[in-house]
Amino acid sequence: MSFSNPLDARLLKALAHPLRARILESITDRGEASPVELARDLDQPLATVSHHTRVLRDLGCIELTRTEPRRGAVEHYYRSVLRPLLDDAQWEQLSLMERRGLAGQLVRRIFEAASAAGAAGGFDAAGAHVARVPLALDERGWEELSKVVADLLSTAQTIQERSDARRRADGDDTRPSELAILHFAVAGATPPAADAPGRPTRRGRSSRPA
């Protein structure tokens, strides 16, 4: 969670409902989408998706881009106006209940997507990564790592923008992927001594699974 802007109440209302958050994320990921497409992708009733899409539109999180006639009806296409991302400063403005609710929603979606990807061979390719690194940081170390994570997210966005430019210019193929980062305080854990011999520093790293 990087960057720094005042907390937008519209975004908070959008992310407060799990399905609205997924709809906003899907529209952002696709660039443009209709409720019909979203209902199919999210495996949700069209009436429910249409309702939450209208809520997002009324909140100003998405906007209508075009319409197309479909079998006697009109299909509406939307693009996102607000990115579904909170930076550190915005996160601190949320209540404890709001933080836990939003974090719980996102963690569940991350593990659902990662599990499905793993079953389909999503970690088979060179360059795929899965890692677990136990840490015991002081306050300065925590802040340093938080900045590294924020910088990585910013770099990932820059890489995406360059990739988009090449695709528009040259029609390059794309490889859909997902970057998920979890860094969290471990409840009830006893940190190892700083000078403990054989202290683990990295576990579970795999870029080329067997």
C-alpha positions as CSV (number, residue, x, y, z in Angstrom):
1,M,0.0,0.0,0.0
2,S,1.9,3.0,-1.3
3,F,1.4,6.6,-2.3
4,S,-0.2,9.2,0.0
5,N,-3.6,10.9,-0.5
6,P,-6.5,11.8,1.8
7,L,-8.8,8.9,2.4
8,D,-11.7,9.0,-0.2
9,A,-15.0,8.2,1.5
10,R,-16.3,6.9,-1.8
11,L,-13.5,4.3,-2.0
12,L,-14.1,3.2,1.5
13,K,-17.8,2.7,0.8
14,A,-17.0,0.8,-2.3
15,L,-14.5,-1.5,-0.6
16,A,-16.7,-2.1,2.5
17,H,-18.8,-4.6,0.6
18,P,-16.9,-7.7,-0.6
19,L,-18.8,-8.0,-4.0
20,R,-18.4,-4.3,-4.7
21,A,-14.7,-4.5,-4.0
22,R,-14.4,-7.5,-6.4
23,I,-16.4,-5.6,-9.1
24,L,-14.2,-2.5,-8.8
25,E,-11.1,-4.6,-8.9
26,S,-12.4,-6.5,-12.0
27,I,-13.2,-3.4,-13.9
28,T,-9.8,-1.9,-13.0
29,D,-8.1,-5.1,-14.1
30,R,-10.0,-5.4,-17.4
31,G,-9.9,-1.7,-18.2
32,E,-13.6,-1.8,-19.1
33,A,-16.4,-4.2,-18.3
34,S,-20.2,-4.6,-18.3
35,P,-22.4,-6.1,-15.6
36,V,-23.1,-9.0,-17.9
37,E,-19.4,-9.8,-18.2
38,L,-18.8,-9.2,-14.5
39,A,-21.7,-11.5,-13.5
40,R,-20.2,-14.3,-15.7
41,D,-16.7,-13.8,-14.4
42,L,-17.6,-13.5,-10.8
43,D,-20.3,-16.3,-10.9
44,Q,-22.9,-14.0,-9.4
45,P,-26.5,-13.2,-10.3
46,L,-26.8,-10.4,-12.9
47,A,-29.3,-8.5,-10.8
48,T,-27.0,-8.4,-7.8
49,V,-24.0,-7.3,-9.9
50,S,-26.0,-4.7,-11.7
51,H,-27.2,-3.3,-8.3
52,H,-23.6,-3.0,-7.0
53,T,-22.4,-1.6,-10.3
54,R,-25.0,1.2,-10.0
55,V,-23.8,1.9,-6.4
56,L,-20.2,2.2,-7.6
57,R,-21.4,4.5,-10.4
58,D,-23.4,6.7,-8.0
59,L,-20.4,6.8,-5.7
60,G,-18.2,8.1,-8.6
61,C,-15.9,5.1,-8.4
62,I,-16.7,4.1,-12.0
63,E,-18.1,5.8,-15.1
64,L,-20.0,4.8,-18.1
65,T,-17.8,4.6,-21.2
66,R,-20.2,3.2,-23.9
67,T,-23.4,1.2,-24.6
68,E,-24.1,-1.5,-27.0
69,P,-27.5,-3.0,-28.1
70,R,-27.9,-6.7,-27.1
71,R,-31.0,-8.6,-28.2
72,G,-33.5,-5.9,-27.4
73,A,-31.6,-4.6,-24.4
74,V,-28.7,-2.2,-23.9
75,E,-25.4,-3.4,-22.4
76,H,-23.5,-0.7,-20.4
77,Y,-19.7,-0.7,-20.1
78,Y,-17.8,1.0,-17.3
79,R,-14.3,1.9,-16.5
80,S,-12.8,2.7,-13.0
81,V,-12.2,6.2,-11.9
82,L,-10.8,5.3,-8.5
83,R,-8.1,2.6,-8.1
84,P,-9.0,0.0,-5.4
85,L,-5.8,0.7,-3.4
86,L,-5.2,2.3,0.0
87,D,-1.8,3.6,0.9
88,D,-0.2,3.5,4.3
89,A,-1.5,6.9,5.4
90,Q,-5.0,6.1,4.2
91,W,-4.9,2.7,5.9
92,E,-4.1,4.4,9.2
93,Q,-7.2,6.6,8.9
94,L,-9.5,3.5,9.0
95,S,-10.9,2.1,12.2
96,L,-9.6,-1.2,13.5
97,M,-12.8,-3.0,12.5
98,E,-12.5,-1.5,9.0
99,R,-8.9,-2.6,8.6
100,R,-9.6,-6.1,9.7
101,G,-12.7,-6.4,7.5
102,L,-10.8,-5.2,4.4
103,A,-7.7,-7.2,5.1
104,G,-9.8,-10.4,5.6
105,Q,-11.6,-9.9,2.3
106,L,-8.4,-9.4,0.4
107,V,-6.5,-12.3,2.0
108,R,-9.4,-14.7,1.2
109,R,-9.3,-13.6,-2.4
110,I,-5.6,-13.9,-2.6
111,F,-5.6,-17.5,-1.4
112,E,-8.5,-18.4,-3.5
113,A,-6.7,-17.1,-6.6
114,A,-3.4,-18.6,-5.6
115,S,-4.9,-22.0,-4.9
116,A,-6.7,-22.1,-8.2
117,A,-3.5,-20.9,-10.1
118,G,-1.4,-23.6,-8.3
119,A,-3.8,-26.3,-9.3
120,A,-3.7,-25.1,-12.9
121,G,0.1,-24.9,-13.1
122,G,0.4,-21.2,-12.4
123,F,3.6,-21.7,-10.5
124,D,5.3,-24.0,-13.0
125,A,6.9,-21.3,-15.2
126,A,10.4,-19.9,-14.6
127,G,10.0,-16.5,-12.9
128,A,7.0,-17.6,-10.8
129,H,7.7,-17.1,-7.1
130,V,6.3,-18.3,-3.8
131,A,8.2,-17.6,-0.6
132,R,7.9,-17.5,3.2
133,V,10.4,-15.5,5.2
134,P,10.0,-15.4,9.1
135,L,11.4,-12.2,10.5
136,A,11.8,-10.4,13.8
137,L,12.2,-6.7,13.1
138,D,12.7,-3.7,15.4
139,E,10.6,-0.6,14.7
140,R,13.2,0.8,12.2
141,G,13.4,-2.5,10.4
142,W,9.6,-2.7,10.2
143,E,9.5,0.8,8.6
144,E,12.3,-0.1,6.2
145,L,10.6,-3.2,5.0
146,S,7.3,-1.4,4.7
147,K,9.0,1.1,2.4
148,V,10.5,-1.7,0.3
149,V,7.1,-3.2,-0.2
150,A,5.6,0.2,-1.2
151,D,8.4,0.8,-3.6
152,L,7.9,-2.7,-5.1
153,L,4.2,-2.0,-5.7
154,S,5.0,1.3,-7.3
155,T,7.6,-0.4,-9.5
156,A,5.1,-3.1,-10.5
157,Q,2.7,-0.4,-11.6
158,T,5.4,1.3,-13.7
159,I,6.3,-2.0,-15.3
160,Q,2.6,-2.5,-16.1
161,E,2.4,0.9,-17.8
162,R,5.4,0.2,-19.9
163,S,4.0,-3.2,-20.9
164,D,0.7,-1.5,-21.9
165,A,2.6,1.0,-24.1
166,R,4.4,-1.8,-25.9
167,R,1.2,-3.8,-26.4
168,R,-0.5,-0.7,-27.9
169,A,2.5,0.0,-30.2
170,D,3.5,-3.5,-31.2
171,G,0.6,-5.7,-30.3
172,D,2.8,-7.8,-28.0
173,D,1.2,-10.8,-26.3
174,T,0.6,-10.6,-22.6
175,R,1.0,-13.1,-19.8
176,P,-1.8,-12.5,-17.1
177,S,-0.3,-12.8,-13.6
178,E,-0.9,-11.6,-10.1
179,L,1.4,-10.0,-7.5
180,A,0.3,-10.6,-3.9
181,I,2.3,-9.4,-0.9
182,L,1.6,-10.3,2.7
183,H,3.6,-8.7,5.5
184,F,1.9,-9.0,8.9
185,A,2.6,-9.1,12.6
186,V,2.5,-12.7,13.9
187,A,0.2,-12.9,16.9
188,G,1.6,-14.6,20.0
189,A,5.0,-15.5,18.4
190,T,8.2,-15.3,20.5
191,P,10.9,-13.6,18.4
192,P,14.2,-15.6,18.2
193,A,17.3,-14.1,19.8
194,A,19.2,-11.8,17.4
195,D,22.3,-13.8,17.8
196,A,20.7,-17.3,17.8
197,P,22.8,-19.8,15.7
198,G,21.1,-21.2,12.6
199,R,18.3,-18.6,12.7
200,P,16.1,-19.2,9.6
201,T,16.2,-16.4,7.1
202,R,14.4,-17.7,4.1
203,R,12.0,-20.6,3.5
204,G,9.9,-22.0,0.8
205,R,11.5,-20.0,-2.1
206,S,10.6,-21.5,-5.4
207,S,10.9,-20.0,-8.8
208,R,11.2,-23.3,-10.6
209,P,9.0,-25.9,-8.8
210,A,10.0,-29.5,-9.4
